[in-house]
């Protein structure tokens, strides 16, 4: 394999592909980046067997071929090379690969593995094809992904539910203590209905990749995996098996107390209250007392206390309720709306938060037992 490439193009591509490098996998080649050059293009792939990232960029191909280079070393070296065109030449001998990198009058050498040793993936037959606007996708993920516990031992709680009905997409995330639901749209070419759970790590990575994209991206849904694609980037993720909790059953259909208030003052009050609300297990506890169009926010600990009052619009009953302050703050930070609707069903029922200007999003939070 022999090719030349512009350093800046390589650096941009490596910033994406390195995110899928495996640090702990027992397969040594998964610490590497698979390079394949042919037909005027270089394809770089990294995978930890859960997420697979491929980036393609234009290069000058002198001799086509493939190799595997040590991922972190290759990325760090390319980042430190001078600007301009760099020449890469790889040779294979006795089961190992040797790449010489030439830049100006200087060279560097990297040792790796034959490209044939890199694990491939078998595309599944007849995937369902969809397209989605990058902006809609990124907004939906930012409104839901924070509810997922990536370290949860139950796999279904490490991903987001994608519920597709025609051209409507409902995304739901939960860790069993809180839940976020966002409704958006996509172009479902088949028109079929789907329910699938996608790892939140893969979704967050894809949101970072397409954040600046103006064109829609493609999705291919098959039985065991989902593939996200732009013109030069592909991300493959394994679907999570299991039954997602019946989320609609936990969302109350009515309320005992309704409150309308401004988001920013509530978030600022929560930030101040959190300074003195930490309990022994690390939980940040805040207590609300709502009565006579006034929200009283209180916290207390051995370090101090906070008592604040916010004017609100209230309908219904007086309520006393306690929350994990971090869980509520994270939801408020994910929203951009200036005014919110909050509904309560007593001191032990769930609180539902909705932006007043949008009816396609809600956040549900269970209270703490005191």
PyMOL commands that set and color helices and strands:
alter all, ss='L'
color gray80, all
select helices_A, chain A and resi 7-20+28-31+71-80+115-117+134-147+155-158+200-210+247-250+263-276+325-334
alter helices_A, ss='H'
color red, helices_A
select strands_A, chain A and resi 2-6+32-38+41-47+51-58+60-63+65-70+85-93+96-103+106-114+128-132+159-165+168-174+178-185+187-188+194-199+217-221+225-229+233-240+257-262+285-291+294-301+304-311+313-316+319-324+339-344+351-355+361-365
alter strands_A, ss='S'
color yellow, strands_A
deselect
rebuild
show_as cartoon
